[in-house]
Amino acid sequence: MLQKVFFQKAVFTLSLLFLSVALNAQCSTTGWKKFTQTEQSSIALKEDGTIWMWGANTSGIKGDGTNGGDYVQHPTQVGTASDWVDIAAGRFFALALKANGDLYGWGSGDYGCFGLGNTDSQYTPVKIAENVKSFSAGYYHTMIVKTDGTMWGTGYNDWGGLGKGDSQGYYTTWQQESSLATNWAAAAAGYYNSFGIKTDGTLWSCGTNVEGQTGTGATGGESDNFVQIGTDTDWKDVSCGVYHVLALKNDGKLFGWGASQDGRLGIVDAGAQYFRTPQPIQSSSAYTHIATSWDASALIKSDGTLYAMGVNHNGIIGSTAASTYNLAPQQVGSDSDWETLASRVGAYHFGAVKADTSIWAWGTDNLYQLGNGDGIAADSNVPTQVKCEDDGTMAVHDVVKDGVSVYPNPASDIVYVKSAQKPVGVVRIYSADGSLVKTIKPGNDGAVNISNLPAGVYILKTQNDAAGMKLLKK
């Protein structure tokens, strides 16, 4: 009986241990899936379904129950859930979708952007809609398309940006767009505009048109209802800044309209004018991703190269130039392994994910928006890698060497040692002075318990590795 009780306690303890590991995900430099940015922070989704943030905790966007005022220098997990599938960000608020179609929001609730019947901020993720298949966060409003093909919006509406048929200042509950159509495929919210793509590939818009943002050819004013842009049926994506809009077609061709000042549309010799219908941009090139900010834009071409254009606030176009006035999109660096852009780029900081699932950011860093691990709020005009917290003793996080991976690194209790090529066998851990401090054979899942080791720098060796890898115990 005593053995049975001991076994039950051991199983219970082991279950708690694995539960603790599951609930407290570790930061890593790879494994990132999607990236988005608010005005003062960054939010990212990992392949394991967890969400992370860094930068200013404005209006509680850290999601930990606090109401803001602090700064997060390195990626910090939002809550403990690991079943998120998509994210978006507005000015000071974030949205996230679960696989079952439930949409959650947190951060600033200005103008009723959560559709909860109030303008309260939410300091942890709260469910705001169900049966959602597409969603987008604007400056102060949210647009969604439900699984039944209907489109809804909530929040700021002073320029008719919800497409409800009026320009009432704002709504704090969900409002269906005025046509009541049931064939919407995707929604896109901008600053004071909204766009939608229907299942037939047509593109529609509503909201302010002072600078031609609706793209319908109308002059001035606003559109309180969704109006079709041209007659084309091959639109794929659209992104709206304050005064300019970019859109992609299925073949990767890039178009832009609205205000061309400072080169934000990337149209050579366009000068300062308003384009009120879609204009081709570098029609010989194919693009895969687009993103817009206040008065700049970022792009990824089909060959994996990265470009930016517009006003160069604190280095966001990847150089020290003032702007790209009258120029085509300018390449940022020379790398050709860029995979995705931040779905919404910040006002003065941009970001992108590479093919190796690492995440990078550049531009303004006064509030640690770049999350580059140096602990210094310093702007950068070149992409810098987002890194985990480091105590300065070494720059090592997840480690992969000769097919053996060690993660998370740094670690506080459990580190996983796995090999894709041969059995790991026995693992030996040495102190910085070369003394052997631990010998252990990892479990079937590769887990090695290092909770009994003092904090510091160690060398971890497998039986097939003579040199070893650095391990930081927190």
N, C-alpha and C positions, 0 to 999 in steps of 0.2 A: 504493500500500500504506500509505504514511504517513497519507493522508487517511482510509483505512478504519480504521486503528488509532485515529486521533484521534476518529472518529465513534463507534467502539465504546466508547472511554473516556468520551466525552460522554454517551452513552446510559446507561452504567453509573453515572456520577456523578449523572445526572438521576434514575435509578431509586432510588439511595440517598437522594437528597434527598426524593423523594416518600414513600419508605419511612419516613424519619425523621419527616416531617410526620404520616404515618398513625399511627406508634407513639407520638408525643408529642402527644396531643390537648390542645387549649387550653381553659382554663376560659372560661365565658361566663355571662352573667346570664340567658339564655333557653335554650330547648331541653331543659328538664327534663321528664321523663315520669312518674316515680314517686319517692316519698319514703318513708323509714322511719327510725326513731330507736331507738338503744340507750339505756341508762340515761345515758350520758355522751357520746354522739356522734351524728352524723347521717350517713345514707348515702342517696345518690340515684342514680337511673338516668337517663341522658340518652337522647334520641331517636336518637342515633347509636350506641347500644348500649354506651357506656362507663359505668363506675361510679365515683362520687366519694364522698369522706368528709371530714368535718371534726369537730373536737372532740377529746376525749381519746383517745389511741392506747392504750386499755386492752387488754391481752392481745394486742397486735399487730393490732388491727382495721384499722389503716391498710393492711395487706396488702402491705407493702413488705419483709417479712423481718425487721423489727425487732420486739422483744418488748414494746414499750410504754414508758410513762413520759414521753412527750412530748405536746405539744398542737398540733393543726393548726388554725390560725386561719381558713383559707379553703379552699374546695373543692380537694381534691387527688385526682388520679386513682388508683384502685386497680388496679395492674398496667397492662397495655397492651391487653388484649382489648377488642374492640368488637362482640362478638356476644352480649351479655347481653340477656335479654328480661324478666326479673322479679327482684325482690329482696324480702328480709324480714330482720328483725332481732330478736334475743333480748336478754337482759340485756346481755351483753358479747360477743355473736357475731353474725355476719352470714351470710346465705344468698343465693345467686344462681343463677338458672336460665339455661341456654343453650337455643337453639331446638331442639336435638336431644334435649332431655329430661334432659340431665345436670345434676345439682344439685351445687353447690360450697358449701363453708363455710370460714370463717376467723374468727379471734379466739379467745375462751375456749372450751376444750373441757370445761368443768366438767360432771361427771356423765355424760360420754359423749354429749353432744348432737350429735356428728357421726356417731355410729354406726360409728366406725373401730376399735372394740375397745379403746379407751383413753380417758383423760381429758386428753390432751395438748392444749395450745393449738396453733393453726395460724397461722403468721405470714404466709402467702400463701394465696390460694384453692386448695383441694384438693378433688377430686371425691369426693363422699360417697354418691351414689346415681345410678341410671340410670332411664330410662323414667318420669320424674316429670311429672305433669300439674298437681298442686296441692301447695303446701307452705306451712308456717307455722312460725315460730319462737316458742316460748314463753319463759318466764323462764329455764329450764334444760333445756328439751327441744324436740325437733323432731318435727313430724308431717308425713307426706306421703301423697298418694294417687297410685298408679301408673297408668299408662295402661291396665292391665287391671282397674281399678276397686277394687283392694285398698288398704287403709289400713295404714300402718306408723308406728311411733314409736320414738324412742331418747332416752335421757337420764333426767331426774328422773322418778321414778314413786312416790314415797313415799305419795301420796294416790290412787294408781290412775290418774293422769293419762294414761297411755299406752293405757288401755282393754284391757290384756292379760289381765285377769282376776285380777290380784294387786296387792299394794302393796309389792313389793320395792323397796328404796330407789332404785335406778337400774339402767339397763341401758346398756351401752356398745356394743351392736350392735342392729341393727334388729329390732324385734319386731312381728309382725302382730297387729292387734286380735283379740280373742277370738272374735268371730262368724265370722271369715274371709269376710265378705261381699265381693261383687265388684261392687257397684253404688254405690260411693262416688263423689261428684262433686267435693267440696272438703273440705279439712281446715282447722281453726283451732286453734292452740295458745294457751293463756292462761298464767297464772302457775302454777297447780296444777290446771288443768282443760284438757280438750280437747273440741272440738266437731267434728261432721262433718255435711255436708249430702249426702243421697243423690240419685241421679238422679231419684227420684220427688218431690223437693222436701221430704222430711221432714227434721227436725232432730234430732240425737242428741248426747248429752253423756256425759262421764265425769269422775271426779276428785273433789275435795273438795266437800262440800255443807254445811259448817258454817253458812254464811250463805245457803244456798239457791242456790248458783251453778249446780247442775246443771239447775235449772228444771223438774224432773220432778214436783214436788210432794212429794217425799220430805223428811223432816225429819232434819237432822243427818247425821253420819257422812260416808261417801264412797261413790262408785260405781266399782268396779274394772272394770266392763264398760260399753260404750256402751248407753245406755237412751234410747228415743225421748221427745222432749219434745212432749206433746200428740199431736194427730192431724192437724194442719194439713200441707198439702202445697205451700205456696207460699213457703217460706223462701228468701231470697236471700243473706244475709250475716250473720256473727256476729262480735263482738269481745268479748274477755274481759279484764277487769281483775283485780285481786287478789280483791275482794269483790263485784264487780258485773259484769253482762253486758248488752250491748246487741245487738239483732238487727233486721235489716230483712227485710220481705217484698217480694215482686215488685212490689207496687203502691206501694212507698215508705213504707209504714206502719212506725213505729218502736215497738219493744217493749223492755222492760228487766226484769231480775229480779236477786235477790241483795240486798245491803245498800244501803239508801237513804240512809244517813247523809250529812249535808253536801250533799245535793242531787245526788249523783253519778248518780242515775237520771233526774233532771229531772221527777219526779212532784210536782205541786203539793200542798203540805201533807202530804206523805207522812211527814214526821218521820223518826225513826230506827227502822226496822223491817226485817225480812227478808221479801222477796217470793219465794216458792218456785215460782211459775209465771209465765210471761210476762205483763207488764202493759202496756197501751197507753200510749204517751207522745204527747201532742198528736196525737190521732187524726185531726184535721182537716188535718194537714200531711203533706207527702211529703218524704222524705229520700233522698239518693243515696249518702252516705258516712258511716261511723261509725268512731270510734277511741276506745279506752279506755286510761287509764294507771292508776297506783296507786289513786287515789281521785277521778279526774276524767274527763271525756269531752269529745270534740269531734265536731261534726256539720256536714254541709253539706246544705242544703235544695235542693229541685229548682229553686228560683229563683236558685241560685248564692250565697246568703248563708251566712255562717259563724256557728256557735254553739258555746258551750262551757258546761260546768256541773260542779259539784263543788267540791273544795277548791282554793283559788287559790294554789297554791305559786308564789311569785315571778312572779305575773302570768299564769299559764297560761290562766285563763279570760278574759283580755283586759280586765281592769280592776284596780282596787285593792281590791276587796271581799274580805272574808275567805273567803266561800264563797257558794254559791247555795242554801243551806239552805231547803227548802220552796218553791223557785221553779222555774219552767219553764226550759228552756234559754235562756241569755242571748246575744244577738247580739254578735259580736266585730266592731267597726267598722261601717261602712255599705256596704262594697263588695259587689257582687253578681256578681262574675266568678270566684268560686272554683270550681276544677275537681275536684281530688282532695285528700283528706287523706293525711297520713303514715299508711301502713297500720298501723303501730304507733307510737304517740306515746311519747316518753320519759317518765321518771318525773316530771320537772318542766319539760320543754320540749315544746312542740307545734309542728306544721308543716303546711303545705299548699301546693299548686301552683295557680297561677291559669290562666285560659284562655289567656293569652298565653305560657304555658310558663315564666314566672318562678316562683321558689320563695321561700317566706317562712317565718319561724320566730319564735317568741316564748316568753317565760318565762325560765328560768334560763340564764345565759350564763357561769357561773363557769369553765367549761372550754372556752369558745368554741364551745359547741354550736350557737349561732345562726348562725355563719358570716356575719355581716352586713357584713363588710368594714371595720369601723372599727378592728380590732385591739385593741379594748378589751373585757375580760370584764365586761360590764355587763348586768344583767337588763333585760328589756323586757316591759311589759304590753300592748303593741300589736305586731301582726305587723311584722317588719323583713325587708327583702329580703336574701336570701343573695347575696353578691357575691364577685367574684374579688379576688385580691391587688392592692393599690393602694399606690403609694409616697407617696401624700398630695398629689401635685402636681395631680391632677385626678380627678374621679369619672367616668371614661369607660371603658366596656368594649366590648362589641359595639355598633356604631353603625349606625343606619338613618336616612337622611335623603333625602327626595324620591325614594324608591324605590331608592336606592343603599345597599348594605350594605357595611360594612367590618368584617372579623373575622379572627382574634381581635384584640382590642384591650384590653389591651396585647399586644404581639407581640415576639418576639426575632429571628426570621429571615424568616418568610413571613407576609404579610398578604394576605387575599383581598378583592378589590374587585369587587362584582357589582351589576348593575342588572336589575330586572325589567321596565323600561319601554323603555330605549333603550341602544345600545352605550355602554360606559364610555369608550372611546377612550383618549387619552393621560392618564396620571396624573402629576401634579406634586406633589412633596413639598417643603414650605418649613420652614425652621427657625423657632424661636420669634421670632427677630428679623426674619423676613420674607424671608430669603435663600433662593433656590431651590437645593436641594441634590440633587434627583434628578428626572429625567424618564424615564418608562418607559411602555411599552404593556403591559398585563397579558397573560399567556398566555391560552389558550382557557378555562382553568379559573379565570381571574381572579387568579392568583397574582402577587404583587409581592414581589420579594426586597429586603428592607431590612437584611440581615445586615451590610452594610458601613457602616451609619449608626451613629454613637455613640448611646449611651443618652440619652434625653431626650424632650421634648415637641415634636411637629411638627404641621403643618397639611397635610392631604392634600386635594388638589382634583382633581376630574375635569374634563374639558373642558366639561361642562355645568353645573358648580357654581362659582359665583363666590365664595361665602363659605368653603367648605371645611369639613372636619371634623377634630377633634383626633385625633391618633394618638400613642400612648405606645410608644416603643421601649425594651424592657428591655435 
